[in-house]
Amino acid sequence: MVTDQEDAAATADDGDDELGAIADIMKRLKPLSGAGKRRVVAFVADRVGVSVASSTSGRAAAGSGSGAGVGALPAELPTYKHFAQLANRVRPDSELYKVLIACYWVQVVEGTSPFGTKQVNPRLTEISVGLGHVTERLQDLQDMNPSFVIHIKEPGAAKKSYLMTDEGIAAVEEAIRSGGFPKPTKKGS
């Protein structure tokens, strides 16, 4: 029979173990980008079979296995098994928005961050869009006000690497909710 003192001691040990686990996790998450942190937390939560409550930004929500990939879409958004389903939902009417949703799929759904044109092109091919100038469209996404994509320099990387901004991610998620994109604006407009 377990006494109250033994039960209290076991609970204290569990609490110490939990605090240690939290400290370890926080230490490992510290150097990661916000998107990287979201992917790690979503993956671990899915792996251990728990749900993670939504953050204030709404992008850290993770269900228990949406099947959409490593990343998790906010809970209020539909999930898609194929990029073409997402493209069908938002019906991008310009090369610019086709590249933007491909970037979203690669970074948010597949969990590749940073990414390059090598990851974006196969998504475009999936919807029968062959662009020989994806880099130009990525530059256009950087030139938007606010920028939807940023170029980053990876140490030792020969190719350009990109990250979607919070504004770019929010634009795609709003297009998913509303079923389409607004007309793009350039910086200085």
C-alpha positions in Angstrom: 0.0 0.0 0.0 1.3 3.5 -1.0 1.3 6.0 1.8 0.5 9.7 1.3 4.2 10.6 1.8 5.3 8.0 -0.8 2.7 9.3 -3.3 3.8 13.0 -2.7 7.5 11.9 -3.2 6.6 10.2 -6.5 4.7 13.2 -7.7 7.7 15.5 -6.8 10.0 13.2 -8.8 7.7 13.3 -11.8 7.6 17.1 -11.5 11.5 17.2 -11.4 11.6 15.0 -14.5 9.1 17.1 -16.3 11.1 20.3 -15.5 14.3 18.7 -16.7 12.6 17.6 -20.0 11.3 21.1 -20.5 14.7 22.6 -19.9 16.3 20.2 -22.3 13.7 20.9 -25.0 13.9 24.7 -24.6 17.7 24.5 -24.9 17.4 22.4 -28.1 14.7 24.8 -29.6 16.6 28.0 -28.8 18.8 28.1 -32.0 15.9 27.2 -34.3 13.8 29.7 -36.3 10.1 30.1 -35.4 9.1 27.8 -38.2 11.7 25.3 -37.2 10.4 25.3 -33.6 6.8 24.8 -34.9 7.9 21.8 -37.0 9.8 20.2 -34.1 6.9 20.7 -31.7 4.3 19.5 -34.2 6.4 16.4 -35.0 7.1 15.5 -31.4 3.4 16.0 -30.5 2.3 13.8 -33.3 4.9 11.2 -32.5 3.7 10.9 -28.9 0.0 11.2 -29.8 -0.9 14.5 -28.1 -2.4 17.7 -29.5 -0.7 21.1 -29.1 -2.9 24.1 -28.4 -2.7 27.0 -30.8 -0.2 29.8 -30.2 -1.2 33.4 -30.4 -0.1 33.5 -34.1 -2.3 30.6 -34.9 0.4 28.8 -36.8 1.7 26.5 -34.1 -1.4 24.4 -33.9 -0.8 20.7 -34.4 -3.4 18.0 -34.6 -2.6 14.4 -34.1 -1.7 13.4 -37.6 -3.3 15.3 -40.4 -1.4 13.4 -43.0 -0.4 16.6 -44.7 3.3 16.3 -44.0 5.8 17.2 -41.3 4.4 20.7 -40.8 1.0 21.4 -39.4 -1.6 23.8 -40.8 -3.6 25.8 -38.3 -6.4 23.8 -37.0 -9.1 25.9 -38.6 -7.6 25.3 -42.1 -8.4 22.2 -44.2 -5.6 19.7 -44.8 -4.4 18.5 -48.1 -2.5 15.3 -49.1 -1.4 16.8 -52.4 -0.2 20.2 -53.5 -2.6 20.2 -56.4 -5.5 20.2 -53.9 -4.2 23.3 -52.3 -3.7 25.0 -55.7 -7.3 24.0 -56.6 -8.5 25.7 -53.4 -6.8 29.0 -53.9 -6.8 29.0 -57.7 -3.7 31.3 -58.1 -4.2 33.4 -61.3 -0.5 34.5 -61.7 2.9 32.9 -61.8 3.7 34.9 -58.7 1.0 33.3 -56.5 1.7 29.9 -58.0 5.3 30.2 -56.8 4.0 31.6 -53.4 1.8 28.6 -52.7 4.6 26.2 -53.8 6.9 27.9 -51.3 4.2 27.6 -48.6 3.8 23.9 -49.3 7.6 23.3 -49.2 8.2 25.3 -46.0 5.0 24.9 -44.0 3.6 21.6 -45.0 6.7 19.6 -46.0 8.8 21.4 -43.3 11.8 22.3 -45.5 13.3 25.5 -44.2 15.2 27.2 -45.7 14.3 26.0 -49.2 15.5 26.6 -52.8 14.2 26.5 -56.3 15.0 22.8 -56.4 12.2 22.1 -53.8 9.7 24.6 -55.4 9.9 23.4 -59.0 8.5 19.9 -58.5 5.4 21.4 -56.8 4.8 23.6 -59.8 5.3 20.6 -62.1 2.6 18.8 -60.1 0.1 21.5 -61.2 1.4 21.5 -64.8 3.2 24.8 -64.4 6.7 24.8 -65.9 8.5 28.0 -65.0 12.1 28.5 -66.2 12.3 31.6 -64.1 11.3 30.7 -60.6 14.1 32.8 -59.2 12.6 35.9 -60.8 9.2 35.2 -59.2 11.0 34.7 -55.8 12.6 38.1 -56.3 9.2 39.5 -57.1 7.9 38.0 -53.8 10.8 39.7 -52.0 9.9 43.0 -53.6 6.3 42.9 -52.4 5.3 45.3 -49.7 5.5 43.5 -47.2 7.9 40.9 -48.5 6.4 37.4 -48.7 9.7 35.7 -49.2 13.2 36.6 -48.1 16.6 35.5 -49.4 19.0 34.2 -46.8 22.7 33.3 -47.1 23.4 29.9 -45.8 27.1 29.4 -44.8 28.8 27.2 -47.4 25.7 27.0 -49.6 26.3 27.5 -53.3 22.6 28.0 -54.2 20.3 30.7 -53.0 18.1 29.8 -50.0 14.7 31.3 -49.2 12.3 31.6 -46.3 8.7 32.7 -46.3 7.9 35.6 -44.0 5.1 35.6 -41.5 3.3 37.9 -43.9 3.7 35.4 -46.8 2.5 32.5 -44.7 -0.5 34.6 -43.5 -1.3 35.6 -47.1 -1.5 32.0 -48.2 -3.5 31.0 -45.1 -6.0 33.8 -45.8 -6.3 32.7 -49.4 -7.1 29.2 -48.2 -9.8 30.6 -45.9 -11.3 32.9 -48.6 -10.6 30.8 -51.7 -8.3 33.2 -53.5 -5.6 35.9 -53.4 -5.9 39.7 -53.6 -4.0 41.5 -56.3 -0.3 41.9 -55.6 1.4 45.2 -54.8 5.0 46.2 -55.2 7.1 48.1 -52.7 6.7 51.9 -53.1 3.1 51.5 -54.6 
